[in-house]
C-alpha cells in the first residue's frame, strides 16, 4: 500500500507535471468564469480517489448518469487527444465486473470495451464461466486511449479513478476480475506485479477482487491461459458459496 506521505508527494508531483503541460500549451492564466467555477465546484465535491480514502460521490448514481458525465470529462489531458470515451458494457447488478487497463484501437472505433481480438478471447472466457457479456459488466480503469501507443501516466490514471469508483458502486458486483497488472494496481493501490497478485482474492471496499492476466497478454503468451482459467474457477466457486 502507498504510504500517506508518499501519496501526498506523488499528487504534488503530478499536479506540477500537469501545470507544466498547460504552460507548454501556452496557458498563462485561468479566469474563473461560470463554466470554470462549475468545474472547480465539481472537483471540490469529489475527493481524490485513492485506495483506503473515502470519496464523495453522488448520493443517487446510475450507469446512465456516469455515461452522461463522462462525455464532458476534462479531468486530464487525454480529453484533448481522445477519439472516444469508452464507458463500459453491461448492467447494474451484475455479479462479476471485469476491469481492464485502457481502451484499444478497436474500442475507440466501436465505442465499446474489448471489441477486437482481445475482446473475442474475453468473451470466450466469460462464456466458459457460464456467463455472457450481457450478464457481466466490462469496463476499463482509464476511459480514454492515450495517443502514440503509450501507457496512461500516473496523473491520467489517478484522474480517472473517480469514474471507476462510481461504476463499481453503481454496478455493485459480488466479484471484480482485474485484468492485468495496470488495472489491478490501479484498483488496489499497490505496486505489486500481476505475477504476485493473481491466484488469490484481494479486497476492495468489501468486494472480492481476483487479479488475473489480461487477454492481450494471453494472445502473446497462450500458455498463461491455464493460470487464468484456474483464477476463473476460483471466481465461479466463490459465486456459488
Secondary structure, DSSP 8 states (H G I E B T S, - for coil): ---HHHHHHHHHHHHHHHHHHHHHTT-------HHHHHHHHHHHHS----TT------SS--HHHHHHHHTT--SSGGGGT-S----EES-TT-SEEEEEEE--HHHHHHSSSS-SHHHHHHHHHHHHTT--TTTSEEEEEESS--GGG----HHHHHHHHHHHHHHHHHH--SEEEEESHHHHHHHHT----HHHHTTSEEEETTEEEEEE--HHHHHH-GGGHHHHHHHHHHHHHHHH-
